[in-house]
């Protein structure tokens, strides 16, 4: 006659301790990454100057549709021509 083999489960406190250990390790890893990152510094903006925003990949400039100055105006990428609307 075959006997049934019973597996023994680990106690609940041991399972929680393992999960808490993984969470602490992940938190410490994230903290190390955050502290190792260099702080961002913003450039100063001259409000009296003109700026052209050019896409690094396409070389196209940000263009304002119909030279509109209202809020919510449409923008598009267009070949750079140094016009006042770019």
Secondary structure, DSSP 8 states (H G I E B T S, - for coil): -----------HHHHHHHHHHHHHHHHHHHHHHHHHS---------TTS----B-TTT--EEEEGGG--STT--EEEE-----TT-
